[in-house]
């Protein structure tokens, strides 16, 4: 009911403007075009792991392990 009443009262704060919708679609479509133009292969890895190790090392960076959280209960 509230959404309908906001429409009746002319409250547009819960809705996107046309230019916002257009900009959002342009952003999404740029991603879709890139996916279509690139040869992308998914690398599978174990759930809960840090990800595919080979990819980590080829990026020229290194991982920093997060500190172990202490439990103070």
N, C-alpha and C positions, 0 to 999 in steps of 0.2 A: 503494500500500500504506500509506503513512504516514497518510493521511487516515482510511482505514478503521480502522487500529490506534488512532488517537486517539479515534475514535468508540467502539470497544470498551472503551478505558480510561476513558472518560467525560471526556476532555479537550474542553471546549467553547470553548477560546480561538480556534479557527479558524472558529467559526460565529457568526452573528448571533442575538441573542435575539429572541423574538417581538415585544417592544415596540420594538426597534430596527428591525425589518422594517416594522412598522406605521408608525412615524414616518417612515421613508424613503419609503414609498408615499404618505403624506399630503403630504409635500413635493413629490414628483413629480406627484401628482394636482393640487395647487394650480397648478403650472406649466401642466399640460395644460388645466385649466379656463380659465386666463387666455388661453392661446393660442386656445381656442375662442370666447371672448367678445370678443376684440379683433380688429379688422380690421388685419391685419399684412401689409405688403407688403415683399418683399425687394428691396433695392437692389443691383444688380449693379455691380461695379467690377473694374478690372484687377488681376490677381493680382500680388502684390509691391508694390502701391501702398499709400498711407496710407488708402485707403477712399474712400467717396463724399464728395467735397468739399462738396457742398451741405449734407449732414447735419452735417458738422463745424462749419460756421459758424453753423448755427441753434441750436446747443446753448448759445450764450452763452459759449463757452470758446475756447481756441486751442491749437493743437498746439505742442509744443516738440520740435524735432528732436533726436534723440539725438546725442551727440558721435561723431565719426568715430573708429573704433577704430584705434589705431596698431599697426602690426606691428613687433614688436621681435625678429624672427628674423634 
